[in-house]
Amino acid sequence: MTYESAIERLTQIVEKLSSESASLNESMSLFEEGVKLIKFCNQALSAAKGKMMEIKEELGKLKMEETE
């Protein structure tokens, strides 16, 4: 699963829950799925942030080498 596909599915879940056409059991299942997707998205964003920080550090090192 990608971040983008998780966001797309979350959008579908929100639309379904907002329409109030889901039964209680279906609503609970959708809610549970949504929570799992949110956790996945948060982990993906944290990983991306960590990677960006690594790249930023590396770029800073390269700039320092150029000025020496």
Helices and strands as residue ranges (DSSP letters): H 3-18, H 24-67
